[in-house]
Amino acid sequence: MQGTANSVKQARLLDESDDLSQFRSSFYIPKHQGQEVIYLCGNSLGLQPKAVASVIDEELDNWKTNGVEGHFNGVRPWMYYHKSFTSYWKDLIGAGEKEVVVMNNLTVNLHLLMLSFYRPAASRYKIIMEGHAFPSDQYAVESQVRLKGYQPDEAIIEVFPRSGEHYLRTEDIEDQIAKAGDELALVLFSGVQYYSGQFFDLPAIVDAGHQVGAYVGFDLAHAAGNVPLSLHDWGVDFATWCSYKYLNSGPGSVSGIYIHEQHATDRSFPRLAGWWGHNEQERFKMEKGFDPIPTAEGWQLSNAPVFSMAPHLASLKLFQEAGMANLRSKSLRLTSFLEEQLMGVKGYNTVFSIITPLDPKARGCQLSLLFHERGKSAFDWLSQHGVVADWREPDVIRVAPVPLYNSFEDVYRFAELLDQALSQ
Ligand SMILES: *Cc1c(COP(=O)(O)O)cnc(C)c1O
């Protein structure tokens, strides 16, 4: 690898001048043969904040000492537990207090939101999405389409990269939306594409969708906590995300939904109903007649799963302390540093290439490396040498240095190890 001695020095200097470096010590870093791993898999499962155990303990304690009264007693009474999150969304995703609630899991929420926003009528029944979307999203969309009596291949339009390209051009997305015109009921894209790492031009997609009269929603699984979002200002109709990737809230932890205020406050907006979405003052009267809370909370079905929400709270506090703008600023530097280091690795652009957009505005922290040969063996070698990254069939290694706990030295060491792996 070229310029090795300089690079490690440079990495350490960058870490020393990094205002966010102290956040690493708020997380448990897994070990490999007694040494901290190079964890580049926060896009798949974020690391555990050290504060998690104590917030869960708080709820165990509330349950132990108060039993059912824990709904109204304790530090955070369970009846209102979901409200503990309202202050975080402005900075994280650009949403107002009425627009977000934390509930269920991601795919479940995708279905609930599609029941609200995918209501095909005679000539307007199509959904447009990116080709090769995350499988759960593909299954969700196909099943919704069938549920409404359509065949997936007549109702679903997929946008694919041009031949020889690896990510989408915004103009191609816009063109296909315009072409679908008034047949289009819904535009459903991811925010950051899980495979390519492309951060789509969300405001452009919203504008294109609204121009033809379609609703526009996003799956932000790889975007929330990774890239700056202004959902309300962009006019996004709805969105949902999971909390266990960049948001570090633990495996299978709760999901969030966003519904634009214009729809969230509309009590007649179609939805599936449950008692937790019902008027809070009247909830325990147990009477007939659903009276939805006039915010995103009106989409809640069940009482809050506090043991999965507690880690989420611990994690969001760290995001608030760090600030999303600061995190993005470090993230841009960290990922550019990764890109530079990869350019010095033997086999760059012959054995492997970066398929994520090189324009920093069009990506989050993840870079996806497409291997033309020896990908799996390099990946296995890296795993045996303390790198935790992610292998995606058939030939991609995804690496995601996250600004909350990864260092420039992590990035440097990863590139050095990849160089060694490819020299084997
Ligand atoms: C991670 C991810 C999922 C996972 O769905 P769950 O319901 O949380 O299991 C779905 N969609 C996308 C785009 C993802 O990245």
The ligand as an SDF file (V2000), in Angstrom:
LIG
                    3D

 15 15  0  0  0  0  0  0  0  0999 V2000
  -33.0350   -3.3090    7.2520 C   0  0  0  0  0  0  0  0  0  0  0  0
  -34.1350   -3.0800    6.3100 C   0  0  0  0  0  0  0  0  0  0  0  0
  -35.3850   -3.6940    6.4880 C   0  0  0  0  0  0  0  0  0  0  0  0
  -35.6270   -4.6630    7.6310 C   0  0  0  0  0  0  0  0  0  0  0  0
  -36.9760   -4.7550    7.9630 O   0  0  0  0  0  0  0  0  0  0  0  0
  -37.4440   -5.1960    9.4240 P   0  0  0  0  0  0  0  0  0  0  0  0
  -38.9090   -5.1580    9.3270 O   0  0  0  0  0  0  0  0  0  0  0  0
  -36.8530   -4.2380   10.4090 O   0  0  0  0  0  0  0  0  0  0  0  0
  -36.9070   -6.5840    9.6670 O   0  0  0  0  0  0  0  0  0  0  0  0
  -36.3910   -3.3880    5.5920 C   0  0  0  0  0  0  0  0  0  0  0  0
  -36.1790   -2.5240    4.5580 N   0  0  0  0  0  0  0  0  0  0  0  0
  -34.9700   -1.9280    4.3550 C   0  0  0  0  0  0  0  0  0  0  0  0
  -34.7870   -0.9740    3.2200 C   0  0  0  0  0  0  0  0  0  0  0  0
  -33.9240   -2.1990    5.2160 C   0  0  0  0  0  0  0  0  0  0  0  0
  -32.7290   -1.6410    5.0080 O   0  0  0  0  0  0  0  0  0  0  0  0
  1  2  1  0
  2  3  1  0
  2 14  2  0
  3  4  1  0
  3 10  2  0
  4  5  1  0
  5  6  1  0
  6  7  2  0
  6  8  1  0
  6  9  1  0
 10 11  1  0
 11 12  2  0
 12 13  1  0
 12 14  1  0
 14 15  1  0
M  END
$$$$
